[in-house]
Amino acid sequence: MSHLDLNLVRVFVAIYETRSVTQAAERLDVTQPTISYGLAKLRKVYADRLFMRSSDGLMPTSLAEQLFERYREALTTVESTLEQNTAFDPLRSTRRFRLAMSDIGVLYFVPPLLRRFQESAPHIEIDIVQIPDALGEDLSVGRLDMAIGNIPALASSMHSVLLFREHYVCLMSASHPTIGERMSLKEFSSARHVMVSSPRSGHFLIEEALAERGINRNIVARVPQFTVLPQLLSQSDLLVLLPSRVASLYVLQGGLKMLPLPVPLPDFQVQAHWHARQEYSAAHRWLVDEIVQTLSKL
């Protein structure tokens, strides 16, 4: 056990979380042979294979399952002390940050963020991923650095910062056949609506808010992504509820108009979320500051 250094702990955790030698090497920015060599040393120390090949990647043995939580906790503690007083130079850093957001978030957040990063940290890499099912776990174990959006399920378990408050509007064709520049509650209720199914965001809460007010929309279609909406709406009588900032972007593209809802609904918070394990990282503090300064002005 005296031969087990911190780099081997990093190798073990990276393999466990990625289930792949290749991805572990990418995460640690080393070669695949380096990861394989580290795994071989770990297997010798513990006299156990630790990871078995399967159709889903490298699966941990029962011993590896037992080791992971201890290793992850120990690694987090050690790295936090190392990073606490480590300077982060954004102009020289080549670090990769992984951010999770919905496709509507990609549409609205990514362009200004990339412009900002190009100026302040021209050599960093940004990986944008869709909000995963295991979002909380991905943040806690370090597979993700941050999640951005209206994500109520994360509010109590993660650190967060408010970026801005938002409200919903109704988006439709600029030449809608029955709705002009104003919309009554009767027109809203009887109109044909399209709904974006986004279970891991907070958009489903609007249905609960409408139901509490006794309003049931006539939903005729459900789609998995927001980015298809302009094509669906521009030449039809369909309506969709969207955050006002994104609706404004679609209106600028032409052929669409947005109207206020005929019933008052509460606004909602758009936040950046991260795990407490990141608190001592100078790089992460920089990332939070950049995101707040950029997105809070939108």
C-alpha positions as CSV (number, residue, x, y, z in Angstrom):
1,M,0.0,0.0,0.0
2,S,3.0,2.3,0.5
3,H,3.4,2.4,-3.3
4,L,-0.1,3.9,-3.9
5,D,0.4,7.5,-4.8
6,L,-2.1,10.3,-5.5
7,N,-1.8,9.8,-9.3
8,L,-3.0,6.2,-8.9
9,V,-6.0,7.4,-7.0
10,R,-6.8,9.8,-9.8
11,V,-6.5,7.0,-12.3
12,F,-8.8,4.8,-10.3
13,V,-11.5,7.5,-9.9
14,A,-11.3,8.5,-13.6
15,I,-11.7,5.0,-14.8
16,Y,-14.6,4.3,-12.4
17,E,-16.5,7.5,-13.4
18,T,-15.9,7.2,-17.2
19,R,-15.9,3.4,-17.5
20,S,-13.2,3.8,-20.1
21,V,-9.4,3.9,-20.3
22,T,-9.7,6.3,-23.3
23,Q,-12.0,8.7,-21.6
24,A,-10.0,8.5,-18.4
25,A,-6.8,9.4,-20.3
26,E,-8.6,12.4,-21.9
27,R,-9.9,13.6,-18.5
28,L,-6.5,13.4,-16.9
29,D,-4.7,14.7,-20.1
30,V,-2.3,11.7,-20.3
31,T,-1.8,8.9,-22.7
32,Q,-3.8,5.7,-22.7
33,P,-0.7,3.6,-21.9
34,T,-0.2,5.7,-18.8
35,I,-3.8,4.9,-17.6
36,S,-3.3,1.2,-18.5
37,Y,0.0,1.1,-16.5
38,G,-1.7,2.8,-13.5
39,L,-4.5,0.3,-13.6
40,A,-2.0,-2.6,-13.7
41,K,-0.3,-1.3,-10.6
42,L,-3.6,-0.9,-8.8
43,R,-4.6,-4.5,-9.7
44,K,-1.2,-5.7,-8.3
45,V,-1.7,-3.7,-5.1
46,Y,-5.2,-5.0,-4.4
47,A,-4.8,-8.4,-6.0
48,D,-8.1,-7.8,-7.8
49,R,-9.0,-7.0,-11.4
50,L,-11.0,-4.0,-10.2
51,F,-12.6,-3.5,-13.6
52,M,-14.0,-6.0,-16.0
53,R,-14.7,-5.4,-19.7
54,S,-18.4,-5.5,-20.7
55,S,-20.7,-4.2,-23.4
56,D,-21.2,-1.0,-21.3
57,G,-17.5,-0.4,-20.8
58,L,-15.3,-1.2,-17.9
59,M,-17.5,-2.4,-15.0
60,P,-16.1,-2.2,-11.4
61,T,-15.8,-5.4,-9.3
62,S,-17.3,-5.5,-5.9
63,L,-14.0,-4.4,-4.3
64,A,-13.8,-1.4,-6.7
65,E,-17.3,-0.4,-5.7
66,Q,-16.2,-0.4,-2.1
67,L,-13.0,1.6,-2.8
68,F,-14.6,4.3,-4.9
69,E,-16.5,6.3,-2.3
70,R,-13.4,6.4,-0.1
71,Y,-11.1,7.3,-3.0
72,R,-13.5,10.0,-4.3
73,E,-13.8,11.6,-0.9
74,A,-10.1,11.4,-0.2
75,L,-9.2,12.8,-3.7
76,T,-11.7,15.7,-3.3
77,T,-10.2,16.6,0.1
78,V,-6.6,16.5,-1.2
79,E,-7.3,18.4,-4.4
80,S,-9.3,21.1,-2.6
81,T,-6.3,21.8,-0.3
82,L,-3.9,21.9,-3.4
83,E,-6.2,24.2,-5.3
84,Q,-7.1,26.6,-2.5
85,N,-4.0,28.7,-3.0
86,T,-3.2,27.8,-6.6
87,A,-3.4,30.7,-9.0
88,F,-5.4,30.3,-12.1
89,D,-4.3,32.2,-15.2
90,P,-7.2,32.2,-17.7
91,L,-5.0,33.7,-20.4
92,R,-2.7,30.7,-20.4
93,S,-4.9,27.9,-19.1
94,T,-5.8,25.0,-21.4
95,R,-8.3,23.5,-19.0
96,R,-11.5,21.9,-20.2
97,F,-14.8,22.8,-18.5
98,R,-18.0,20.8,-18.9
99,L,-21.3,22.6,-18.7
100,A,-24.8,21.1,-18.8
101,M,-27.8,22.9,-20.1
102,S,-31.0,22.3,-22.2
103,D,-31.0,22.9,-25.9
104,I,-32.8,26.2,-25.3
105,G,-29.9,27.1,-23.0
106,V,-27.5,26.3,-25.7
107,L,-29.3,28.6,-28.0
108,Y,-29.4,31.5,-25.6
109,F,-26.3,31.1,-23.3
110,V,-23.5,29.6,-25.5
111,P,-22.9,32.4,-28.0
112,P,-22.3,35.2,-25.4
113,L,-20.3,32.8,-23.3
114,L,-18.0,31.7,-26.1
115,R,-17.5,35.4,-27.1
116,R,-16.5,36.2,-23.5
117,F,-14.2,33.2,-23.1
118,Q,-12.5,34.0,-26.4
119,E,-11.4,37.3,-24.9
120,S,-10.7,36.3,-21.3
121,A,-9.4,32.7,-21.7
122,P,-8.6,32.0,-25.4
123,H,-7.1,28.5,-24.9
124,I,-9.6,26.8,-22.6
125,E,-12.1,24.2,-24.0
126,I,-15.8,24.2,-23.3
127,D,-17.9,21.0,-23.6
128,I,-21.6,21.6,-23.6
129,V,-23.8,18.6,-22.9
130,Q,-27.6,18.1,-22.5
131,I,-28.8,17.9,-18.9
132,P,-28.4,14.2,-18.1
133,D,-30.6,12.0,-16.0
134,A,-28.0,11.7,-13.3
135,L,-27.2,15.4,-13.2
136,G,-26.7,15.6,-9.4
137,E,-24.3,12.6,-9.4
138,D,-22.4,14.0,-12.4
139,L,-21.8,17.3,-10.6
140,S,-20.9,15.6,-7.3
141,V,-18.3,13.3,-8.8
142,G,-16.8,15.8,-11.2
143,R,-18.1,14.6,-14.6
144,L,-19.6,18.1,-14.9
145,D,-18.4,21.4,-13.6
146,M,-21.7,23.3,-13.7
147,A,-25.3,23.1,-14.8
148,I,-27.2,26.2,-16.0
149,G,-30.9,26.8,-16.3
150,N,-34.2,26.5,-14.4
151,I,-33.5,23.2,-12.6
152,P,-35.6,23.1,-9.4
153,A,-34.5,19.6,-8.5
154,L,-30.9,20.9,-7.9
155,A,-31.9,23.9,-5.8
156,S,-31.4,22.3,-2.4
157,S,-28.5,19.9,-3.0
158,M,-26.0,22.2,-4.8
159,H,-24.4,25.6,-4.5
160,S,-26.0,28.0,-6.8
161,V,-26.1,31.7,-7.9
162,L,-29.0,33.6,-9.5
163,L,-28.3,34.8,-13.0
164,F,-31.7,36.4,-13.7
165,R,-35.4,36.0,-13.3
166,E,-37.6,35.1,-16.2
167,H,-41.3,34.8,-17.2
168,Y,-43.2,33.0,-19.9
169,V,-44.8,34.5,-23.0
170,C,-46.8,33.0,-25.9
171,L,-45.1,32.6,-29.3
172,M,-46.9,32.1,-32.6
173,S,-46.9,32.9,-36.2
174,A,-46.9,36.6,-37.0
175,S,-49.8,36.0,-39.4
176,H,-51.8,33.7,-37.0
177,P,-55.3,33.1,-38.5
178,T,-57.3,34.0,-35.4
179,I,-55.2,35.8,-32.9
180,G,-54.1,39.4,-33.5
181,E,-52.1,41.8,-31.4
182,R,-54.0,40.8,-28.2
183,M,-55.0,37.4,-26.9
184,S,-58.0,36.6,-24.7
185,L,-58.1,33.8,-22.2
186,K,-60.7,32.1,-24.3
187,E,-58.5,32.3,-27.4
188,F,-55.5,31.0,-25.4
189,S,-57.5,28.0,-24.0
190,S,-59.1,27.0,-27.3
191,A,-56.0,27.5,-29.5
192,R,-53.8,24.6,-30.6
193,H,-50.6,24.3,-28.5
194,V,-47.3,22.5,-29.0
195,M,-45.4,21.5,-25.9
196,V,-41.7,20.8,-25.5
197,S,-41.2,17.7,-23.3
198,S,-38.3,18.7,-21.1
199,P,-38.6,16.6,-17.9
200,R,-35.2,17.6,-16.4
201,S,-35.9,21.3,-16.5
202,G,-38.4,23.5,-14.7
203,H,-40.7,24.0,-17.8
204,F,-43.1,21.4,-16.6
205,L,-44.0,23.6,-13.7
206,I,-46.0,25.9,-15.9
207,E,-48.5,23.2,-16.5
208,E,-49.0,22.8,-12.8
209,A,-49.5,26.6,-12.5
210,L,-52.1,26.7,-15.3
211,A,-53.9,23.7,-13.8
212,E,-54.1,25.4,-10.4
213,R,-55.9,28.3,-12.2
214,G,-58.3,25.8,-13.9
215,I,-56.8,26.3,-17.3
216,N,-56.3,23.2,-19.5
217,R,-54.4,23.8,-22.8
218,N,-55.3,22.1,-26.0
219,I,-52.0,20.4,-26.6
220,V,-51.9,18.7,-30.0
221,A,-48.2,18.0,-30.3
222,R,-45.2,17.3,-28.1
223,V,-41.6,17.7,-29.3
224,P,-38.3,16.9,-27.6
225,Q,-36.5,20.1,-28.5
226,F,-37.0,23.8,-28.6
227,T,-34.9,24.4,-31.7
228,V,-37.6,23.0,-34.0
229,L,-40.2,25.6,-32.9
230,P,-39.7,28.4,-35.5
231,Q,-40.4,26.0,-38.3
232,L,-43.5,24.5,-36.6
233,L,-45.0,27.9,-35.7
234,S,-44.3,30.1,-38.7
235,Q,-46.7,28.5,-41.1
236,S,-49.3,27.1,-38.7
237,D,-51.9,28.1,-36.1
238,L,-49.9,26.5,-33.2
239,L,-48.9,28.3,-30.0
240,V,-46.0,27.6,-27.6
241,L,-45.1,29.0,-24.2
242,L,-41.5,30.1,-23.9
243,P,-39.2,32.2,-21.7
244,S,-39.4,35.8,-22.9
245,R,-35.7,36.1,-23.8
246,V,-35.7,33.1,-26.0
247,A,-39.0,34.1,-27.6
248,S,-37.5,37.5,-28.4
249,L,-34.6,35.7,-30.3
250,Y,-37.1,33.8,-32.4
251,V,-39.1,36.9,-33.2
252,L,-35.9,38.6,-34.5
253,Q,-35.6,35.8,-37.0
254,G,-38.8,36.9,-38.6
255,G,-42.2,35.4,-39.2
256,L,-43.2,35.1,-35.5
257,K,-44.7,37.3,-32.8
258,M,-44.9,37.0,-29.0
259,L,-47.8,38.1,-26.8
260,P,-48.2,38.2,-23.0
261,L,-50.1,35.4,-21.4
262,P,-53.8,36.3,-20.6
263,V,-53.3,34.9,-17.1
264,P,-50.6,36.0,-14.6
265,L,-48.1,33.3,-13.8
266,P,-45.2,33.5,-11.4
267,D,-41.7,34.1,-12.9
268,F,-38.9,31.7,-12.3
269,Q,-35.2,31.7,-11.6
270,V,-32.4,30.8,-14.0
271,Q,-29.4,29.8,-12.0
272,A,-25.9,28.3,-12.2
273,H,-25.4,25.2,-10.1
274,W,-22.3,23.4,-8.9
275,H,-21.2,21.0,-6.2
276,A,-19.5,22.1,-2.9
277,R,-16.4,20.1,-3.9
278,Q,-15.6,22.9,-6.4
279,E,-15.5,25.7,-3.7
280,Y,-11.7,25.7,-3.2
281,S,-10.9,25.6,-6.9
282,A,-9.5,28.9,-8.3
283,A,-10.4,27.8,-11.8
284,H,-14.0,27.1,-10.8
285,R,-14.3,30.5,-9.0
286,W,-13.1,32.1,-12.2
287,L,-15.7,30.2,-14.2
288,V,-18.6,31.2,-11.9
289,D,-17.5,34.9,-12.0
290,E,-17.4,34.8,-15.8
291,I,-20.7,33.1,-16.2
292,V,-22.4,35.5,-13.8
293,Q,-20.9,38.6,-15.4
294,T,-21.9,37.4,-18.8
295,L,-25.4,35.9,-18.4
296,S,-26.8,38.2,-15.7
297,K,-26.6,41.0,-18.3
298,L,-28.8,39.2,-20.9
